[in-house]
Amino acid sequence: MGRKWYEDGKLLKKKNTFTDFIACAEHLMKSKYCSKEKLCISGKSAGGLLMGAVLNMRPDLFKAAIVGVPFVDALTTMLDPTIPLTTAEWEEWGDPREEEYYYYMKSYSPVDNVSADLYVFS
């Protein structure tokens, strides 16, 4: 969808990634391709962060999620420059050692936003 769309999904606009994914899921249901009872999602690594974030934002929307090596503790990980790849990712996510990025990342980091009352366990 082009460079502008890409730029609108990183740094202090990262939440657009999650709302776009949710909008796609809603479109699939509105178009009768699937239902909440059948929609399952999957993601690995940063895609696991996407899964965690959308489940926290809209737990009612998905039947199940499969995650592989999910990047769900984004804030703690990104705060540690000794972890391989962390500093290179600051260009995409922002450097949480800066207050503005810290609080923005905390607002979507799955581990920092999980709440037992959002989920039904069976």
All heavy atoms as an XYZ file, in Angstrom:
972
protein
N       0.822     -1.210      0.000
C       0.000      0.000      0.000
C       0.857      1.261      0.000
O       0.359      2.341      0.252
C      -0.970     -0.025      1.172
C      -2.025     -1.121      1.021
S      -3.247     -1.210      2.332
C      -3.996      0.390      2.265
N       2.145      1.084     -0.210
C       2.991      2.251     -0.393
C       3.738      2.712      0.844
O       3.493      2.271      1.965
N       4.659      3.619      0.599
C       5.551      4.119      1.649
C       4.795      4.873      2.748
O       5.091      4.730      3.922
C       6.622      5.015      1.011
C       7.668      5.491      1.962
C       8.578      4.362      2.324
N       9.524      4.772      3.347
C      10.461      3.997      3.816
N      10.606      2.775      3.347
N      11.265      4.407      4.736
N       3.831      5.701      2.375
C       3.082      6.468      3.377
C       2.362      5.534      4.349
O       2.382      5.754      5.554
C       2.077      7.415      2.720
C       1.323      8.249      3.757
C       0.422      9.269      3.151
C      -0.375     10.093      4.109
N      -0.454      9.748      5.487
N       1.744      4.493      3.816
C       1.057      3.519      4.667
C       2.051      2.867      5.624
O       1.767      2.694      6.803
C       0.355      2.484      3.794
C      -0.394      1.439      4.555
C      -1.604      1.586      5.170
C       0.003      0.088      4.780
N      -1.986      0.397      5.767
C      -1.001     -0.539      5.537
C       1.119     -0.661      4.402
C      -0.940     -1.857      5.929
C       1.188     -1.982      4.790
C       0.161     -2.566      5.546
N       3.229      2.515      5.110
C       4.273      1.928      5.954
C       4.680      2.907      7.061
O       4.765      2.538      8.234
C       5.489      1.545      5.100
C       6.735      1.306      5.899
C       6.886      0.151      6.658
C       7.766      2.235      5.901
C       8.036     -0.073      7.405
C       8.919      2.022      6.643
C       9.050      0.869      7.388
O      10.177      0.658      8.125
N       4.925      4.155      6.692
C       5.342      5.168      7.672
C       4.246      5.401      8.710
O       4.536      5.691      9.867
C       5.698      6.482      6.974
C       6.926      6.409      6.082
C       8.235      6.182      6.827
O       8.327      6.506      8.030
O       9.183      5.670      6.191
N       2.999      5.281      8.311
C       1.872      5.483      9.223
C       1.643      4.292     10.150
O       0.700      4.295     10.936
C       0.584      5.778      8.444
C       0.543      7.202      7.921
O       1.333      8.051      8.395
O      -0.275      7.479      7.024
N       2.511      3.286     10.081
C       2.391      2.124     10.954
C       3.615      1.894     11.830
O       3.820      0.797     12.331
N       4.427      2.911     12.017
C       5.615      2.753     12.852
C       5.766      3.932     13.811
O       4.983      4.874     13.764
C       6.871      2.560     11.993
C       7.240      3.721     11.110
C       8.431      3.365     10.228
C       9.524      4.381     10.392
N      10.683      4.159      9.549
N       6.720      3.793     14.708
C       7.027      4.806     15.720
C       5.766      5.207     16.485
O       5.100      4.347     17.037
C       7.743      5.997     15.071
C       9.087      5.656     14.401
C       9.615      6.840     13.605
C      10.108      5.206     15.433
N       5.451      6.495     16.519
C       4.311      6.964     17.315
C       2.969      6.767     16.603
O       1.937      7.269     17.052
C       4.503      8.434     17.704
C       5.702      8.677     18.627
C       5.937     10.167     18.836
C       5.529      7.967     19.964
N       2.999      5.992     15.523
C       1.770      5.620     14.811
C       1.621      4.098     14.767
O       0.832      3.567     13.996
C       1.786      6.182     13.393
C       1.818      7.700     13.346
C       1.857      8.182     11.917
C       1.908      9.699     11.863
N       1.983     10.163     10.469
N       2.386      3.390     15.586
C       2.408      1.916     15.568
C       1.027      1.309     15.799
O       0.715      0.262     15.249
C       3.397      1.399     16.616
C       3.632     -0.084     16.545
C       4.336     -0.434     15.253
C       4.509     -1.929     15.107
N       4.899     -2.271     13.742
N       0.197      1.970     16.595
C      -1.129      1.416     16.876
C      -1.977      1.283     15.614
O      -2.919      0.493     15.592
C      -1.862      2.262     17.914
C      -1.320      2.111     19.315
C      -2.171      2.913     20.280
C      -1.599      2.924     21.655
N      -2.412      3.754     22.559
N      -1.635      2.019     14.553
C      -2.359      1.860     13.287
C      -2.232      0.432     12.760
O      -3.145     -0.077     12.108
C      -1.849      2.848     12.235
C      -2.274      4.269     12.525
O      -3.197      4.515     13.280
N      -1.582      5.218     11.928
N      -1.093     -0.214     13.057
C      -0.908     -1.611     12.670
C      -2.017     -2.474     13.260
O      -2.591     -3.330     12.589
C       0.458     -2.123     13.176
O       1.485     -1.283     12.659
C       0.708     -3.555     12.774
N      -2.322     -2.233     14.525
C      -3.309     -3.040     15.239
C      -4.727     -2.701     14.793
O      -5.546     -3.598     14.587
C      -3.149     -2.854     16.748
C      -1.709     -2.886     17.198
C      -1.209     -1.926     18.054
C      -0.840     -3.877     16.746
C       0.114     -1.947     18.458
C       0.488     -3.910     17.140
C       0.968     -2.938     18.006
N      -5.014     -1.423     14.639
C      -6.362     -1.040     14.220
C      -6.634     -1.453     12.770
O      -7.765     -1.785     12.428
C      -6.627      0.463     14.443
O      -5.627      1.234     13.767
C      -6.610      0.799     15.933
N      -5.595     -1.447     11.918
C      -5.768     -1.951     10.547
C      -6.120     -3.435     10.563
O      -6.998     -3.887      9.823
C      -4.488     -1.754      9.721
C      -4.293     -0.338      9.210
O      -5.163      0.522      9.466
O      -3.260     -0.091      8.556
N      -5.427     -4.210     11.404
C      -5.685     -5.647     11.493
C      -7.117     -5.899     11.975
O      -7.831     -6.738     11.424
C      -4.676     -6.297     12.441
C      -4.693     -7.793     12.421
C      -3.878     -8.497     11.553
C      -5.516     -8.505     13.280
C      -3.883     -9.890     11.523
C      -5.535     -9.891     13.269
C      -4.713    -10.586     12.388
N      -7.526     -5.162     12.978
C      -8.887     -5.286     13.502
C      -9.908     -4.914     12.429
O     -10.916     -5.600     12.249
C      -9.063     -4.430     14.780
C      -8.275     -5.068     15.926
C     -10.533     -4.256     15.133
C      -8.124     -4.182     17.151
N      -9.636     -3.859     11.673
C     -10.543     -3.438     10.597
C     -10.657     -4.535      9.540
O     -11.749     -4.773      9.006
C     -10.059     -2.133      9.969
N      -9.559     -5.215      9.244
C      -9.603     -6.325      8.277
C     -10.480     -7.465      8.802
O     -11.287     -8.028      8.056
C      -8.200     -6.839      7.987
S      -7.198     -5.702      7.021
N     -10.315     -7.788     10.075
C     -11.137     -8.848     10.678
C     -12.614     -8.465     10.636
O     -13.475     -9.287     10.287
C     -10.685     -9.109     12.118
N     -12.917     -7.222     10.961
C     -14.303     -6.759     10.927
C     -14.858     -6.811      9.500
O     -16.016     -7.166      9.294
C     -14.401     -5.345     11.495
C     -14.153     -5.299     12.988
C     -14.025     -3.886     13.537
O     -13.629     -2.961     12.774
O     -14.292     -3.706     14.746
N     -14.029     -6.469      8.521
C     -14.464     -6.523      7.126
C     -14.783     -7.958      6.706
O     -15.776     -8.199      5.999
C     -13.392     -5.936      6.208
C     -13.711     -6.089      4.759
N     -14.668     -5.311      4.125
C     -13.233     -6.937      3.824
C     -14.760     -5.678      2.861
N     -13.892     -6.667      2.648
N     -13.948     -8.908      7.125
C     -14.203    -10.315      6.802
C     -15.562    -10.764      7.340
O     -16.295    -11.502      6.670
C     -13.097    -11.209      7.361
C     -11.743    -11.109      6.680
C     -10.698    -11.896      7.466
C     -11.817    -11.586      5.239
N     -15.902    -10.304      8.534
C     -17.186    -10.682      9.126
C     -18.351     -9.952      8.448
O     -19.370    -10.570      8.148
C     -17.167    -10.416     10.622
C     -16.332    -11.442     11.353
S     -16.243    -11.114     13.086
C     -14.523    -10.734     13.208
N     -18.169     -8.681      8.215
C     -19.228     -7.900      7.563
C     -19.528     -8.448      6.163
O     -20.672     -8.453      5.723
C     -18.807     -6.431      7.468
C     -19.849     -5.527      6.871
C     -19.387     -4.085      6.836
C     -20.442     -3.211      6.191
N     -20.006     -1.824      6.068
N     -18.495     -8.930      5.489
C     -18.648     -9.480      4.138
C     -19.061    -10.948      4.148
O     -19.125    -11.583      3.094
C     -17.335     -9.324      3.369
O     -16.993     -7.963      3.258
N     -19.303    -11.490      5.346
C     -19.778    -12.870      5.523
C     -18.755    -13.936      5.098
O     -19.119    -15.052      4.759
C     -21.098    -13.102      4.781
C     -22.192    -12.122      5.121
C     -22.729    -12.343      6.494
C     -23.944    -11.438      6.708
N     -24.103    -11.017      8.061
N     -17.466    -13.586      5.126
C     -16.432    -14.590      4.859
C     -16.207    -15.485      6.067
O     -15.767    -16.619      5.936
C     -15.103    -13.921      4.484
C     -15.075    -13.386      3.078
C     -15.224    -12.030      2.840
C     -14.895    -14.233      1.992
C     -15.197    -11.521      1.549
C     -14.875    -13.741      0.697
C     -15.017    -12.379      0.489
O     -15.000    -11.892     -0.784
N     -16.484    -14.949      7.250
C     -16.310    -15.727      8.474
C     -17.129    -15.075      9.593
O     -17.818    -14.094      9.375
C     -14.838    -15.832      8.859
S     -14.114    -14.260      9.328
N     -16.995    -15.632     10.782
C     -17.693    -15.098     11.952
C     -16.726    -15.094     13.132
O     -15.663    -15.716     13.076
C     -18.902    -15.977     12.280
O     -18.453    -17.269     12.665
N     -17.106    -14.418     14.197
C     -16.283    -14.395     15.411
C     -16.052    -15.801     15.946
O     -15.012    -16.080     16.527
C     -16.955    -13.554     16.494
C     -17.044    -12.098     16.193
C     -17.784    -11.363     17.302
C     -18.010     -9.931     16.919
N     -18.704     -9.177     17.952
N     -17.024    -16.649     15.729
C     -16.935    -18.017     16.233
C     -15.931    -18.862     15.460
O     -15.560    -19.942     15.894
C     -18.314    -18.697     16.194
C     -19.337    -18.085     17.112
C     -19.929    -16.775     16.582
O     -19.950    -16.546     15.344
O     -20.363    -15.956     17.418
N     -15.483    -18.377     14.302
C     -14.583    -19.165     13.462
C     -13.273    -18.458     13.111
O     -12.397    -19.067     12.513
C     -15.291    -19.563     12.167
C     -16.451    -20.509     12.414
C     -17.075    -20.949     11.121
C     -18.219    -21.918     11.424
N     -18.860    -22.397     10.220
N     -13.139    -17.199     13.453
C     -11.945    -16.444     13.057
C     -10.784    -16.712     14.011
O     -10.834    -16.355     15.190
C     -12.244    -14.945     13.002
C     -11.084    -14.055     12.548
C     -10.585    -14.459     11.155
C     -11.515    -12.604     12.539
N      -9.756    -17.353     13.490
C      -8.537    -17.641     14.249
C      -7.393    -16.870     13.612
O      -7.352    -16.703     12.396
C      -8.231    -19.136     14.242
S      -9.552    -20.113     14.977
N      -6.473    -16.405     14.423
C      -5.362    -15.599     13.930
C      -4.040    -16.222     14.348
O      -3.986    -17.008     15.295
C      -5.479    -14.141     14.428
C      -5.559    -14.081     15.961
C      -6.698    -13.470     13.797
C      -5.603    -12.682     16.540
N      -2.974    -15.859     13.645
C      -1.666    -16.434     13.933
C      -0.571    -15.432     13.620
O      -0.675    -14.669     12.659
C      -1.471    -17.694     13.084
O      -0.195    -18.247     13.293
N       0.484    -15.432     14.428
C       1.632    -14.573     14.175
C       2.844    -15.039     14.952
O       2.708    -15.646     16.016
N       4.011    -14.770     14.403
C       5.275    -15.135     15.049
C       6.135    -13.895     15.234
O       6.081    -12.972     14.423
C       6.039    -16.143     14.194
C       5.340    -17.470     14.026
C       6.151    -18.395     13.147
C       5.436    -19.720     12.980
N       6.180    -20.633     12.117
N       6.914    -13.881     16.310
C       7.837    -12.799     16.617
C       7.072    -11.474     16.694
O       6.154    -11.354     17.500
C       8.979    -12.763     15.602
O      10.009    -11.922     16.065
N       7.399    -10.492     15.850
C       6.653     -9.228     15.887
C       5.183     -9.452     15.522
O       4.310     -8.715     15.981
C       7.289     -8.204     14.954
N       4.905    -10.482     14.733
C       3.515    -10.853     14.456
C       2.822    -11.351     15.707
O       1.609    -11.234     15.853
N       3.603    -11.906     16.635
C       3.067    -12.301     17.935
C       2.687    -11.094     18.766
O       1.713    -11.120     19.518
N       3.441    -10.005     18.619
C       3.067     -8.757     19.278
C       1.747     -8.258     18.708
O       0.862     -7.848     19.451
C       4.147     -7.685     19.089
C       3.796     -6.356     19.739
C       4.962     -5.809     20.524
C       3.339     -5.354     18.715
N       1.613     -8.342     17.393
C       0.349     -7.971     16.750
C      -0.800     -8.787     17.318
O      -1.855     -8.237     17.667
C       0.459     -8.160     15.236
C      -0.815     -7.985     14.419
C      -1.334     -6.567     14.522
C      -0.553     -8.369     12.964
N      -0.602    -10.098     17.453
C      -1.655    -10.952     17.996
C      -2.010    -10.529     19.425
O      -3.179    -10.391     19.771
C      -1.236    -12.428     18.002
C      -0.910    -13.024     16.647
S      -2.259    -12.953     15.468
C      -1.736    -11.583     14.433
N      -0.990    -10.330     20.255
C      -1.230     -9.928     21.642
C      -1.936     -8.593     21.738
O      -2.870     -8.419     22.532
N      -1.505     -7.644     20.924
C      -2.119     -6.307     20.971
C      -3.585     -6.349     20.537
O      -4.449     -5.774     21.200
C      -1.331     -5.334     20.097
N      -3.886     -7.047     19.431
C      -5.277     -7.071     18.965
C      -6.158     -7.882     19.905
O      -7.342     -7.560     20.074
C      -5.420     -7.536     17.497
C      -4.663     -6.602     16.566
C      -5.008     -8.963     17.280
N      -5.603     -8.912     20.530
C      -6.398     -9.666     21.511
C      -6.706     -8.806     22.729
O      -7.802     -8.897     23.292
C      -5.666    -10.935     21.935
C      -5.640    -12.050     20.896
C      -4.675    -13.147     21.331
C      -7.028    -12.609     20.654
N      -5.758     -7.979     23.151
C      -6.021     -7.074     24.268
C      -7.036     -6.002     23.886
O      -7.884     -5.614     24.694
C      -4.731     -6.395     24.737
C      -3.879     -7.297     25.586
O      -4.342     -8.290     26.137
N      -2.610     -6.967     25.702
N      -6.954     -5.517     22.651
C      -7.854     -4.461     22.206
C      -9.259     -4.975     21.923
O     -10.240     -4.290     22.226
C      -7.292     -3.789     20.947
C      -5.997     -3.032     21.184
S      -5.216     -2.489     19.645
C      -6.237     -1.075     19.237
N      -9.357     -6.159     21.319
C     -10.658     -6.704     20.913
C     -10.732     -8.197     21.190
O     -10.810     -9.008     20.263
C     -10.899     -6.436     19.424
C     -11.163     -5.003     19.039
C     -12.495     -4.479     19.553
N     -13.639     -5.312     19.236
C     -14.305     -5.280     18.084
N     -13.963     -4.444     17.131
N     -15.339     -6.090     17.890
N     -10.727     -8.617     22.432
C     -10.772    -10.046     22.739
C     -12.057    -10.720     22.258
O     -12.093    -11.932     22.083
C     -10.662    -10.090     24.260
C     -11.137     -8.752     24.717
C     -10.733     -7.796     23.636
N     -13.096     -9.941     22.009
C     -14.375    -10.474     21.550
C     -14.371    -10.864     20.073
O     -15.288    -11.514     19.606
C     -15.462     -9.415     21.753
C     -15.180     -8.159     20.932
O     -14.101     -7.550     21.122
O     -16.018     -7.786     20.087
N     -13.335    -10.477     19.349
C     -13.349    -10.588     17.891
C     -12.801    -11.902     17.351
O     -13.094    -12.271     16.220
C     -12.531     -9.423     17.320
C     -12.757     -9.004     15.879
C     -14.222     -8.705     15.593
C     -11.898     -7.785     15.578
N     -12.024    -12.616     18.148
C     -11.318    -13.785     17.633
C     -11.615    -15.031     18.458
O     -11.702    -14.982     19.676
C      -9.812    -13.523     17.651
C      -9.433    -12.229     16.985
C      -9.146    -11.104     17.738
C      -9.402    -12.134     15.603
C      -8.814     -9.898     17.135
C      -9.075    -10.936     14.985
C      -8.773     -9.814     15.751
N     -11.764    -16.152     17.769
C     -12.013    -17.431     18.434
C     -10.742    -17.947     19.103
O     -10.774    -18.448     20.223
C     -12.526    -18.448     17.403
C     -12.731    -19.849     17.942
C     -13.875    -19.891     18.910
C     -14.156    -21.334     19.322
N     -15.174    -21.416     20.335
N      -9.602    -17.828     18.399
C      -8.339    -18.357     18.923
C      -7.178    -17.623     18.270
O      -7.326    -17.013     17.210
C      -8.236    -19.849     18.637
N      -6.035    -17.715     18.932
C      -4.802    -17.153     18.380
C      -3.681    -18.162     18.587
O      -3.578    -18.771     19.653
C      -4.462    -15.841     19.057
N      -2.881    -18.322     17.565
C      -1.692    -19.171     17.648
C      -0.498    -18.245     17.490
O      -0.404    -17.512     16.495
C      -1.696    -20.244     16.541
C      -2.937    -21.118     16.680
C      -0.411    -21.068     16.590
C      -3.193    -22.031     15.508
N       0.375    -18.254     18.477
C       1.546    -17.378     18.421
C       2.820    -18.209     18.556
O       2.857    -19.186     19.290
C       1.484    -16.278     19.496
C       0.310    -15.355     19.263
C       1.400    -16.860     20.888
N       3.832    -17.818     17.813
C       5.127    -18.479     17.884
C       6.181    -17.465     18.287
O       6.244    -16.374     17.711
N       6.972    -17.798     19.253
C       7.973    -16.895     19.843
C       7.485    -15.442     19.837
O       8.089    -14.556     19.254
C       9.364    -17.031     19.182
C      10.018    -18.337     19.503
C       9.314    -16.815     17.667
N       6.349    -15.200     20.481
C       5.743    -13.870     20.411
C       6.559    -12.797     21.129
O       7.106    -13.022     22.202
C       4.394    -14.063     21.089
C       4.628    -15.178     22.051
C       5.603    -16.097     21.367
N       6.632    -11.658     20.524
C       7.316    -10.481     21.054
C       6.298     -9.704     21.895
O       5.820     -8.663     21.504
C       7.827     -9.659     19.866
C       8.606     -8.434     20.210
C       9.645     -8.470     21.119
C       8.315     -7.232     19.581
C      10.381     -7.325     21.410
C       9.040     -6.081     19.856
C      10.072     -6.129     20.767
N       5.926    -10.274     23.047
C       4.842     -9.690     23.832
C       5.318     -8.780     24.969
O       4.528     -8.029     25.515
C       3.892    -10.771     24.394
C       3.124    -11.440     23.266
C       4.642    -11.787     25.224
N       6.590     -8.840     25.303
C       7.132     -7.937     26.326
C       7.984     -6.882     25.623
O       9.182     -6.737     25.868
C       7.956     -8.720     27.354
C       8.257     -7.904     28.607
O       7.824     -6.738     28.675
O       8.934     -8.428     29.502
N       7.340     -6.165     24.739
C       8.034     -5.216     23.869
C       8.783     -4.142     24.645
O       9.925     -3.820     24.309
C       7.029     -4.568     22.921
N       8.176     -3.608     25.652
C       8.789     -2.500     26.378
C      10.085     -2.921     27.074
O      11.132     -2.294     26.894
C       7.799     -1.921     27.381
C       8.214     -0.634     28.074
C       8.546      0.454     27.066
C       7.111     -0.173     29.002
N      10.044     -3.993     27.840
C      11.240     -4.453     28.546
C      12.340     -4.823     27.561
O      13.509     -4.478     27.747
C      10.908     -5.663     29.438
O       9.899     -5.268     30.369
C      12.121     -6.152     30.196
N      11.973     -5.510     26.495
C      12.954     -5.913     25.487
C      13.592     -4.705     24.829
O      14.821     -4.629     24.701
C      12.288     -6.805     24.423
O      11.688     -7.923     25.075
C      13.280     -7.273     23.393
N      12.784     -3.758     24.410
C      13.307     -2.594     23.700
C      14.100     -1.654     24.611
O      14.866     -0.831     24.124
C      12.160     -1.842     23.020
C      11.481     -2.641     21.929
S      12.571     -3.104     20.581
C      12.648     -1.563     19.702
N      13.935     -1.784     25.908
C      14.712     -0.969     26.854
C      16.133     -1.497     27.053
O      16.963     -0.808     27.622
C      14.003     -0.910     28.211
C      12.873      0.092     28.322
C      12.058     -0.171     29.578
C      13.399      1.520     28.308
N      16.410     -2.715     26.578
C      17.714     -3.334     26.799
C      18.558     -3.316     25.518
O      18.403     -4.183     24.660
C      17.534     -4.773     27.286
C      18.834     -5.432     27.699
O      19.922     -4.867     27.421
O      18.765     -6.514     28.298
N      19.470     -2.347     25.383
C      20.260     -2.243     24.158
C      21.277     -3.377     23.985
O      21.870     -3.502     22.916
C      20.961     -0.893     24.292
C      20.994     -0.610     25.743
C      19.769     -1.273     26.325
N      21.452     -4.224     25.002
C      22.392     -5.338     24.871
C      21.770     -6.550     24.182
O      22.479     -7.463     23.780
C      22.944     -5.780     26.253
O      21.885     -6.339     27.033
C      23.577     -4.602     26.987
N      20.453     -6.567     24.048
C      19.789     -7.673     23.353
C      20.009     -7.484     21.856
O      19.777     -6.396     21.320
C      18.281     -7.714     23.689
C      18.075     -7.986     25.181
C      17.566     -8.758     22.844
C      16.631     -7.892     25.629
N      20.461     -8.538     21.174
C      20.696     -8.413     19.732
C      19.465     -7.880     18.992
O      18.336     -8.239     19.302
C      21.010     -9.850     19.300
C      21.540    -10.497     20.541
C      20.775     -9.869     21.678
N      19.680     -7.026     18.051
C      18.684     -6.407     17.167
C      17.914     -5.251     17.797
O      17.234     -4.513     17.090
C      17.695     -7.444     16.617
C      18.288     -8.638     15.871
C      17.172     -9.587     15.452
C      19.084     -8.188     14.664
N      17.993     -5.086     19.120
C      17.183     -4.048     19.771
C      17.448     -2.664     19.203
O      16.514     -1.978     18.781
C      17.415     -4.046     21.292
O      16.960     -5.291     21.824
C      16.669     -2.919     21.977
N      18.690     -2.227     19.190
C      18.966     -0.859     18.742
C      18.599     -0.659     17.271
O      18.162      0.429     16.890
C      20.434     -0.475     18.994
O      21.292     -1.421     18.351
C      20.746     -0.455     20.484
N      18.749     -1.699     16.469
C      18.364     -1.582     15.056
C      16.856     -1.401     14.909
O      16.388     -0.781     13.948
C      18.828     -2.817     14.285
N      16.096     -1.928     15.850
C      14.634     -1.831     15.794
C      14.103     -0.476     16.256
O      12.926     -0.159     16.047
C      13.993     -2.949     16.623
C      14.200     -4.328     16.028
C      13.517     -4.509     14.681
O      12.447     -3.926     14.457
O      14.071     -5.234     13.853
N      14.938      0.320     16.900
C      14.474      1.638     17.356
C      13.979      2.496     16.200
O      13.103      3.331     16.370
C      15.562      2.354     18.136
C      15.814      1.772     19.499
C      14.992      0.956     20.213
C      16.966      1.968     20.303
N      15.563      0.625     21.417
C      16.787      1.238     21.504
C      18.146      2.683     20.137
C      17.732      1.223     22.525
C      19.088      2.657     21.152
C      18.874      1.933     22.335
N      14.535      2.277     15.005
C      14.091      3.035     13.834
C      12.634      2.718     13.489
O      11.908      3.550     12.967
C      14.995      2.711     12.641
C      14.710      3.545     11.427
C      15.682      3.269     10.299
O      16.893      3.248     10.548
O      15.204      3.068      9.168
N      12.215      1.515     13.804
C      10.846      1.077     13.515
C       9.887      1.360     14.671
O       8.748      1.769     14.470
C      10.860     -0.433     13.218
C       9.521     -1.018     12.873
C       9.118     -0.777     11.436
O       9.982     -0.499     10.599
O       7.906     -0.861     11.168
N      10.345      1.114     15.894
C       9.486      1.157     17.079
C       9.657      2.421     17.905
O       8.768      2.798     18.644
C       9.787     -0.046     17.986
C       9.656     -1.360     17.312
C      10.599     -1.978     16.532
C       8.538     -2.222     17.327
N      10.122     -3.177     16.078
C       8.856     -3.354     16.556
C       7.291     -2.162     17.942
C       7.974     -4.405     16.372
C       6.418     -3.219     17.759
C       6.762     -4.310     16.974
N      10.853      3.011     17.836
C      11.205      4.133     18.704
C      12.071      3.642     19.853
O      12.132      2.452     20.135
N      12.758      4.546     20.485
C      13.647      4.228     21.599
C      12.913      4.517     22.908
O      12.715      5.675     23.271
C      14.923      5.069     21.508
C      15.920      4.772     22.605
O      15.579      4.061     23.573
O      17.054      5.281     22.498
N      12.507      3.482     23.639
C      11.715      3.703     24.853
C      12.501      4.336     26.001
O      11.922      4.609     27.045
C      11.225      2.300     25.222
C      12.250      1.399     24.654
C      12.713      2.061     23.380
N      13.775      4.584     25.798
C      14.513      5.350     26.806
C      14.118      6.817     26.739
O      14.397      7.575     27.661
C      16.022      5.177     26.619
C      16.474      3.707     26.818
C      17.923      3.526     26.524
N      18.209      3.961     25.156
C      19.427      4.087     24.631
N      20.483      3.790     25.363
N      19.584      4.492     23.395
N      13.432      7.193     25.656
C      12.853      8.532     25.527
C      11.411      8.445     26.031
O      10.652      7.573     25.622
C      12.885      9.000     24.075
C      14.285      9.154     23.521
C      14.284      9.535     22.047
O      13.302     10.160     21.589
O      15.259      9.192     21.367
N      11.053      9.356     26.913
C       9.765      9.289     27.616
C       8.566      9.140     26.681
O       7.673      8.312     26.923
C       9.583     10.525     28.494
C       8.349     10.471     29.354
C       8.237     11.656     30.301
O       9.039     12.605     30.188
O       7.336     11.631     31.150
N       8.521      9.895     25.611
C       7.379      9.850     24.689
C       7.191      8.436     24.114
O       6.076      7.908     24.060
C       7.600     10.846     23.561
C       6.475     10.927     22.571
C       6.728     11.993     21.508
O       7.900     12.240     21.153
O       5.738     12.568     21.036
N       8.290      7.812     23.708
C       8.215      6.457     23.160
C       7.927      5.431     24.249
O       7.212      4.462     24.020
C       9.508      6.093     22.415
C       9.653      6.855     21.129
C      10.555      7.907     21.011
C       8.873      6.537     20.022
C      10.683      8.611     19.830
C       8.998      7.233     18.833
C       9.899      8.270     18.748
O      10.011      8.968     17.578
N       8.477      5.642     25.431
C       8.237      4.725     26.538
C       6.740      4.582     26.800
O       6.200      3.482     26.823
C       8.946      5.204     27.811
C       8.639      4.346     29.014
C       9.432      3.243     29.308
C       7.556      4.631     29.843
C       9.158      2.438     30.399
C       7.269      3.827     30.931
C       8.071      2.736     31.211
O       7.776      1.932     32.285
N       6.049      5.695     26.984
C       4.627      5.629     27.322
C       3.772      5.158     26.144
O       2.767      4.477     26.345
C       4.138      6.970     27.872
C       4.633      7.177     29.276
C       5.627      8.099     29.552
C       4.139      6.407     30.331
C       6.107      8.264     30.854
C       4.611      6.561     31.627
C       5.598      7.491     31.873
O       6.073      7.640     33.154
N       4.194      5.493     24.929
C       3.445      5.015     23.769
C       3.571      3.497     23.652
O       2.570      2.795     23.473
C       3.916      5.706     22.487
C       3.038      5.396     21.308
C       1.760      5.941     21.217
C       3.463      4.554     20.296
C       0.932      5.649     20.139
C       2.648      4.255     19.218
C       1.387      4.812     19.145
O       0.564      4.520     18.087
N       4.791      2.977     23.774
C       4.981      1.514     23.709
C       4.246      0.820     24.843
O       3.651     -0.243     24.638
C       6.466      1.169     23.766
C       7.229      1.541     22.523
S       8.977      1.228     22.745
C       9.120     -0.231     21.760
N       4.267      1.407     26.012
C       3.575      0.802     27.157
C       2.073      0.725     26.910
O       1.405     -0.185     27.382
C       3.862      1.594     28.428
C       3.354      0.912     29.669
C       3.811      1.610     30.932
C       3.345      0.806     32.136
N       3.890      1.342     33.376
N       1.547      1.641     26.113
C       0.103      1.656     25.852
C      -0.351      0.497     24.962
O      -1.541      0.193     24.919
C      -0.310      2.992     25.230
O       0.077      3.076     23.867
N       0.582     -0.152     24.255
C       0.181     -1.289     23.417
C       0.942     -2.578     23.702
O       0.560     -3.635     23.205
C       0.273     -0.948     21.925
C       1.661     -0.691     21.390
C       2.551     -1.736     21.147
C       2.079      0.598     21.080
C       3.814     -1.510     20.631
C       3.339      0.840     20.566
C       4.207     -0.223     20.342
O       5.448      0.022     19.838
N       2.011     -2.528     24.475
C       2.790     -3.733     24.771
C       1.870     -4.783     25.401
O       1.267     -4.544     26.446
C       3.934     -3.392     25.725
O       4.659     -4.548     26.076
N       1.734     -5.954     24.778
C       0.763     -6.945     25.255
C       0.888     -7.306     26.736
O      -0.119     -7.343     27.438
C       1.013     -8.154     24.353
C       1.459     -7.551     23.072
C       2.331     -6.397     23.496
N       2.090     -7.552     27.211
C       2.274     -7.930     28.614
C       1.824     -6.814     29.551
O       1.275     -7.075     30.619
C       3.755     -8.308     28.874
C       4.096     -8.305     30.342
C       4.057     -9.664     28.275
N       2.020     -5.582     29.132
C       1.661     -4.444     29.981
C       0.178     -4.106     29.931
O      -0.286     -3.251     30.680
C       2.484     -3.217     29.582
C       3.956     -3.416     29.851
O       4.305     -3.620     31.027
O       4.755     -3.400     28.897
N      -0.560     -4.759     29.052
C      -1.982     -4.438     28.904
C      -2.919     -5.625     29.049
O      -4.120     -5.472     28.844
C      -2.200     -3.755     27.548
C      -1.592     -2.380     27.532
O      -2.129     -1.457     28.096
N      -0.426     -2.260     26.912
N      -2.397     -6.776     29.393
C      -3.247     -7.930     29.556
C      -4.072     -7.789     30.834
O      -3.601     -7.225     31.829
C      -2.426     -9.256     29.562
C      -1.606     -9.399     30.798
C      -3.326    -10.449     29.365
N      -5.286     -8.278     30.792
C      -6.168     -8.218     31.942
C      -7.046     -9.466     31.935
O      -7.688     -9.759     30.920
C      -7.050     -6.956     31.853
O      -7.975     -6.939     32.891
N      -7.050    -10.180     33.019
C      -7.786    -11.443     33.094
C      -9.274    -11.271     32.770
O      -9.903    -12.180     32.230
C      -7.611    -12.090     34.468
N      -9.837    -10.128     33.067
C     -11.271     -9.942     32.819
C     -11.594     -9.795     31.336
O     -12.762     -9.808     30.955
C     -11.815     -8.758     33.615
C     -11.168     -7.440     33.233
O      -9.963     -7.414     32.955
O     -11.892     -6.424     33.215
N     -10.573     -9.681     30.477
C     -10.819     -9.569     29.043
C     -11.062    -10.917     28.381
O     -11.564    -10.967     27.261
C      -9.600     -8.918     28.353
C      -9.314     -7.462     28.667
C      -8.022     -7.029     27.978
C     -10.467     -6.576     28.236
N     -10.692    -11.993     29.043
C     -10.671    -13.285     28.371
C     -11.579    -14.301     29.036
O     -11.796    -14.266     30.243
C      -9.232    -13.836     28.351
C      -8.288    -12.868     27.686
C      -7.542    -11.979     28.434
C      -8.200    -12.809     26.306
C      -6.692    -11.067     27.823
C      -7.360    -11.924     25.691
C      -6.613    -11.046     26.445
O      -5.793    -10.155     25.827
N     -12.068    -15.211     28.225
C     -12.843    -16.349     28.710
C     -11.986    -17.574     28.456
O     -11.589    -17.843     27.332
C     -14.189    -16.473     27.951
C     -14.929    -17.718     28.394
C     -15.024    -15.235     28.153
N     -11.685    -18.292     29.506
C     -10.861    -19.497     29.384
C     -11.768    -20.724     29.431
O     -12.654    -20.813     30.256
C      -9.834    -19.551     30.506
C      -8.895    -18.382     30.481
C      -9.119    -17.269     31.288
C      -7.791    -18.394     29.657
C      -8.254    -16.191     31.252
C      -6.913    -17.312     29.616
C      -7.144    -16.213     30.418
N     -11.520    -21.637     28.514
C     -12.332    -22.846     28.513
C     -11.461    -24.080     28.351
O     -10.342    -24.026     28.030
C     -13.379    -22.798     27.423
O     -12.796    -22.579     26.177
